[in-house]
Amino acid sequence: MSNISGNPITAETTTISAFHSDIIQTNILTRLDGSALASVASTCSRFHYLCSTEHLWENACYSTWPSTNTPCVRHAISTFPNGSRSFFADCFSSHYLATTTIETASMNLDRTPRLISAVDIFHRKRLVFSKVVETETVTGWFRCSPFRVDMLEIKDVIKCPVQDTCRNLGEELRLSWILIDPVSRRAVNVSSGKAVTVQRHWLSGEVNLQFATVVYGEIATALEVALCSVVVTLVEESMEVREVSLQVEDMDGKHVNGRDSLVILKRALEGGRNWKGDGEEGHREFVKKKKEREERKKRAERRLDMLCLCVGLVSLTFVAFFAL
């Protein structure tokens, strides 16, 4: 047996380096997903070179996120510094540390006239929903209204091609929501992948699944932490998807308007990745901090009420004393 160059391959020389580069790229690297491809690329300079081919990363992106294989997304990815490889690196992790300040992100809002949302939902390993939506971000209506991106119209219903019974939607359903800024050539995945909460309505039969990612600032204060929340509503028995939407929530539980949401999302787009545990753990931490903040506000309000009551009683006492 010999390789393409004509050199015999013996038991002592049958290592991966003995194979021709074309064989490695065609028969081995094309079978790897993005994370495995990145691992192979870090082993040595030869594999780093072989794994840098654009079509390998294109295939990795399309197989991981089928919605990226659309004309507008493909065009946006082609403008990234390293094409599909840069896009994959941006989107593979959903845990981010915002490294830009709120002031800097606010100044750069006009540089983001639109956002592209690429959404994919899988049941187990089967694709059940895939769609791309573009959202303008420059009008006063967008800036002042509560931020919300809907993948479906009000009356739209998508029938999922699922043939077997759904035993545990919280574990079996996977969602990816990638936001792309085509001007800054950055992308971010704002979904936790697995649902962090699952709520069933006993009367309508609807199931609400929440996929959430917490965006942390350099200083973890109320102004530096936000929750990107994706809600999927479906009927479990018929597997009809009725809602797929994205909103941004602050530490007070309020849905943020378009301008402030864009500031938060731009900080996530321009920031680096920071591991904060999986989506469920990050969501639990967010909910915990949110409750602690609510308790502090309630205690402060009670103290203020007691102070006002005391001042009122003292004032009445003085009035009554001088009235005698």
Residue pairs with C-beta under 8 A, 6 or more apart in sequence:
1 8
1 9
2 8
2 9
3 9
3 18
3 19
3 20
3 23
4 20
4 22
4 23
5 20
7 18
9 18
16 24
17 46
21 50
24 50
25 50
25 53
25 56
29 37
29 40
29 50
29 51
29 53
29 56
30 56
30 59
32 40
32 60
33 60
33 63
33 64
34 57
34 60
34 61
34 64
34 88
34 92
35 92
37 51
37 56
37 57
37 60
38 51
38 88
38 89
40 47
40 51
41 47
41 48
41 51
41 52
42 48
52 85
54 83
54 84
54 85
57 83
57 84
57 85
57 87
57 88
58 83
58 84
60 84
60 88
61 68
61 77
61 84
61 87
61 88
62 68
62 69
64 88
64 176
65 91
65 118
65 120
65 176
65 178
66 120
66 127
66 130
67 73
67 118
67 119
67 120
67 130
67 131
67 132
67 178
68 74
68 77
68 87
68 118
68 178
70 118
70 132
72 116
72 132
72 134
73 116
73 118
73 132
73 180
75 182
76 116
76 180
76 182
76 185
77 83
77 84
77 87
79 182
79 185
80 86
80 87
80 90
80 185
80 187
81 185
86 185
87 187
90 186
90 187
90 188
90 189
91 176
91 178
91 187
91 188
91 189
92 189
93 189
93 273
93 275
94 188
94 189
94 190
94 191
94 192
94 193
94 213
94 279
95 213
95 214
95 273
95 274
95 275
95 276
95 277
95 282
96 188
96 213
96 215
96 216
96 268
96 271
96 272
96 273
96 274
97 216
97 217
97 218
97 271
97 272
97 273
97 274
98 215
98 216
98 217
98 218
98 224
98 264
98 267
98 268
98 270
98 271
99 218
99 267
99 270
99 271
99 272
100 266
100 267
100 270
100 271
102 217
102 223
102 263
102 267
105 263
105 264
105 266
105 267
105 270
106 263
108 266
109 137
109 259
109 262
109 263
109 266
110 138
111 183
111 184
112 137
112 181
112 183
112 184
112 262
112 266
113 136
113 137
113 138
113 183
114 134
114 135
114 136
114 137
114 138
114 182
115 134
115 135
115 137
115 149
115 179
115 180
115 181
115 262
115 265
116 132
116 133
116 134
116 135
116 179
116 180
116 182
117 132
117 133
117 134
117 135
117 149
117 151
117 177
117 178
117 179
117 180
117 246
118 132
118 176
118 177
118 178
118 180
119 129
119 130
119 131
119 132
119 133
119 151
119 175
119 176
119 177
119 178
119 244
120 127
120 129
120 130
120 175
120 176
121 127
121 128
121 129
121 130
121 173
121 174
121 175
121 176
121 232
121 241
121 244
122 128
122 173
122 174
122 175
123 160
123 162
123 166
123 172
123 173
123 174
123 239
124 172
126 161
126 162
128 160
128 161
128 162
128 239
128 241
129 151
129 158
129 160
129 241
129 244
131 151
131 244
133 149
133 150
133 151
135 142
135 149
136 142
137 143
137 258
137 262
142 258
143 257
143 258
143 259
143 262
144 257
144 258
144 259
145 257
145 258
146 247
146 255
146 256
146 257
146 258
147 247
147 248
147 255
147 256
147 257
147 258
147 260
147 261
147 262
148 245
148 246
148 247
148 255
149 245
149 246
150 243
150 244
150 245
151 244
151 245
152 158
152 241
152 242
152 243
152 244
156 242
157 240
157 241
157 242
158 240
158 241
158 242
159 238
159 239
159 240
159 241
160 234
160 239
160 240
160 241
162 239
166 172
166 236
166 239
169 195
169 198
169 207
169 209
169 234
169 236
170 194
170 195
170 198
170 209
171 194
173 194
173 195
173 209
173 232
174 193
174 194
175 191
175 193
175 195
175 209
175 211
175 230
175 232
176 189
176 191
176 193
177 189
177 190
177 191
177 211
177 230
177 246
178 187
178 188
178 189
178 190
179 187
179 188
179 189
179 190
179 265
179 269
180 186
180 187
181 187
181 266
181 269
184 266
184 269
184 270
186 269
186 270
187 269
188 265
188 268
188 269
189 213
190 213
190 228
190 230
190 246
190 265
190 268
191 211
191 213
191 230
191 279
192 211
192 212
192 213
192 278
192 279
192 280
192 282
192 283
193 211
193 279
194 211
194 278
194 279
194 280
195 209
195 210
195 211
195 232
196 210
196 211
196 212
196 279
196 280
196 283
196 284
197 208
197 209
197 210
197 283
198 207
198 208
198 209
198 210
199 207
199 208
199 209
199 210
200 206
200 207
200 208
200 236
201 207
201 208
204 235
205 235
205 236
205 237
206 233
206 234
206 235
206 236
206 242
207 233
207 234
207 235
207 236
208 231
208 232
208 233
209 231
209 232
209 233
209 234
210 229
210 230
210 231
211 229
211 230
211 231
211 232
211 279
212 227
212 228
212 229
212 230
212 279
212 282
212 283
212 286
213 227
213 228
213 279
213 282
214 225
214 226
214 227
214 228
214 276
214 282
214 283
214 285
214 286
215 225
215 226
215 227
215 228
215 264
215 267
215 268
216 224
216 225
216 274
216 276
217 223
217 224
217 225
217 267
218 224
222 250
222 251
222 252
222 293
225 250
225 251
225 286
225 289
226 248
226 249
226 250
226 251
226 256
226 264
227 248
227 249
227 250
227 283
227 286
228 246
228 247
228 248
228 264
228 265
228 268
229 246
229 247
229 248
229 249
230 244
230 245
230 246
231 243
231 244
231 245
231 247
232 241
232 243
232 244
233 241
233 242
233 243
233 244
234 240
234 241
234 242
235 242
247 255
247 256
247 261
248 255
248 256
248 260
248 261
248 264
248 265
249 255
249 256
250 256
251 289
251 290
251 293
252 290
252 293
253 290
256 264
276 282
276 285
277 285
